[in-house]
Amino acid sequence: ITNGGFSGRYAKADKKNSKGQELNYWSPVKDTYVKEDRSTMQVESSWKYIDDIQNDFAARADWCVKDYKNANHAPKITVKEGTDIQAEAGEQIKLHAVTTDPDNDYVRVKWSIYEDACTYTNTENIKLKGAASDVVSFKIPDDVKSGDEIHFIAQAKDDGEHTLTHYQQVIVHIK
């Protein structure tokens, strides 16, 4: 299974057609989607990004009819510590998101755990401190196993027209 992104997560689907020939392709996997009423449902993994995808499309349409200065452009986000981090059980981790916006819009940063992509399944044991800021910290739980992965998403959202969002995924690999 892929790690996921704006277009969702995919798994290799090995099937045969009616003639018995191998069909090798990537098929979308289901992720948990939290609705406005906080209920959940399993949907194609790109659904959690549908509002951001539509805003991105609207901004791109603006680019066709407006000059650069009068159209919104997505913020950029990087993580100072990198996107592939090695850690051990009990270790304290601090991650710094660095954002820029080509239009000088205000950018909000929000961190979350991408539970569907994690191989570590007890994500409720991870408490994010500063999840609504550019610096997040957390402790790696004591029950992780070597080879586990914990996926985090840093989301940068601007306040321009068609609020645009950029994501950065960070994967913590347990030693």
C-alpha positions in Angstrom: 0.0 0.0 0.0 1.3 3.5 -0.8 1.8 6.1 1.9 -1.0 8.3 0.6 -1.4 11.9 -0.4 -3.7 14.4 -2.0 -4.9 11.7 -4.5 -5.4 9.0 -1.9 -3.7 5.7 -1.0 -3.4 2.8 -3.4 -2.7 -1.0 -3.1 -1.3 -3.3 -5.8 -4.3 -5.3 -7.2 -3.2 -8.5 -8.9 -6.1 -9.9 -10.8 -6.7 -11.9 -13.9 -9.0 -10.9 -16.8 -11.5 -13.3 -18.4 -8.7 -14.7 -20.6 -6.6 -15.6 -17.5 -4.1 -12.8 -18.2 -2.5 -11.1 -15.2 -3.8 -7.5 -14.7 -1.4 -5.5 -12.6 -2.7 -2.2 -11.5 -3.1 0.1 -8.4 -6.5 0.2 -6.8 -7.7 2.9 -4.2 -7.9 1.7 -0.6 -10.5 2.8 1.9 -9.7 5.3 4.7 -11.7 6.6 7.6 -13.6 9.8 6.7 -14.8 11.9 9.6 -18.0 13.8 8.7 -19.1 17.2 10.1 -21.3 15.5 12.7 -18.1 13.5 13.8 -19.5 10.2 12.6 -17.2 8.2 10.5 -17.4 6.2 7.3 -15.0 4.2 5.1 -14.5 5.9 1.7 -11.9 6.1 -1.0 -8.8 7.6 0.6 -8.9 10.8 -1.5 -12.3 11.8 0.0 -10.7 13.3 3.1 -9.1 15.9 0.8 -12.1 16.6 -1.4 -12.7 20.2 -0.2 -9.1 21.0 -0.7 -9.0 19.4 -4.1 -12.0 21.5 -5.2 -10.5 24.7 -3.8 -7.3 23.9 -5.7 -9.3 23.4 -8.9 -11.1 26.7 -8.4 -7.8 28.5 -7.9 -6.3 27.0 -11.0 -9.4 28.2 -13.0 -8.6 31.7 -11.6 -5.1 31.4 -12.9 -6.5 31.2 -16.4 -8.3 34.5 -16.2 -6.4 36.5 -13.6 -2.9 37.8 -13.4 -0.6 36.2 -10.8 -1.0 39.0 -8.3 -4.8 38.7 -8.2 -5.0 34.9 -7.9 -4.3 32.8 -4.9 -1.5 30.3 -4.8 -0.9 27.4 -2.4 1.4 27.8 0.6 4.5 25.7 0.8 5.4 23.6 3.9 8.5 21.7 4.8 9.5 20.0 8.1 12.8 21.1 9.5 13.6 17.6 10.8 12.8 15.9 7.5 10.1 13.5 6.4 11.7 10.1 7.3 12.6 10.0 11.0 14.1 7.1 13.0 13.0 6.8 16.6 12.8 4.4 19.5 10.1 3.6 22.1 9.9 6.3 24.8 11.7 8.9 22.7 10.4 12.5 22.7 10.1 14.0 19.2 9.6 17.6 18.2 8.8 18.6 14.6 8.9 22.1 13.2 6.8 23.1 10.2 8.2 25.9 8.1 5.7 27.6 5.8 5.8 30.3 3.2 3.0 31.7 1.0 3.7 33.3 -2.4 0.8 35.7 -1.9 1.8 36.6 1.7 -1.5 35.2 3.0 -1.7 34.1 6.7 -1.0 30.3 6.9 -2.4 28.1 9.7 -0.6 24.8 10.5 -2.4 21.8 11.9 -0.8 18.4 12.7 -2.6 15.1 12.8 -1.8 11.4 12.9 -2.6 9.7 9.6 -4.0 6.6 11.4 -5.1 4.8 8.2 -1.5 4.8 6.9 0.1 3.8 10.2 1.3 0.2 10.9 1.4 1.0 14.6 -2.2 0.5 15.6 -2.5 2.1 19.1 -2.4 5.6 17.9 -4.6 6.7 20.7 -1.5 6.4 22.9 0.1 9.3 21.0 -0.7 12.7 22.4 0.2 15.6 20.1 1.2 18.8 22.0 0.9 21.9 19.8 -1.2 20.2 17.1 -2.6 23.6 16.1 0.8 25.3 15.7 3.9 25.1 13.6 5.7 23.1 16.3 4.3 19.7 17.5 5.8 17.4 20.1 4.9 13.9 21.2 6.4 10.8 22.9 6.8 7.6 21.0 4.7 5.0 23.0 6.4 2.3 24.9 4.5 -0.5 23.1 5.8 0.2 19.6 7.6 -2.6 17.9 10.7 -2.5 15.6 9.5 -1.9 12.1 6.3 0.0 13.1 5.6 3.2 11.2 3.7 6.2 12.5 2.5 8.7 9.9 1.9 12.4 10.6 0.4 15.0 8.4 1.3 18.7 8.6 -1.4 20.8 6.9 -0.7 24.4 5.9 -3.9 26.3 4.9 -3.8 29.9 3.7 -6.6 32.5 4.2 -6.7 33.6 0.5 -9.6 33.2 -1.9 -10.4 29.5 -2.3 -8.4 28.7 0.8 -5.5 26.6 -0.5 -3.8 23.8 1.4 -0.5 22.1 1.1 0.4 18.9 3.0 3.6 17.3 4.2 3.7 13.8 5.4 6.2 12.7 8.0 6.9 9.0 8.7 8.5 8.0 12.0 10.1 4.6 11.5 10.6 2.6 14.8 14.1 1.2 15.1 
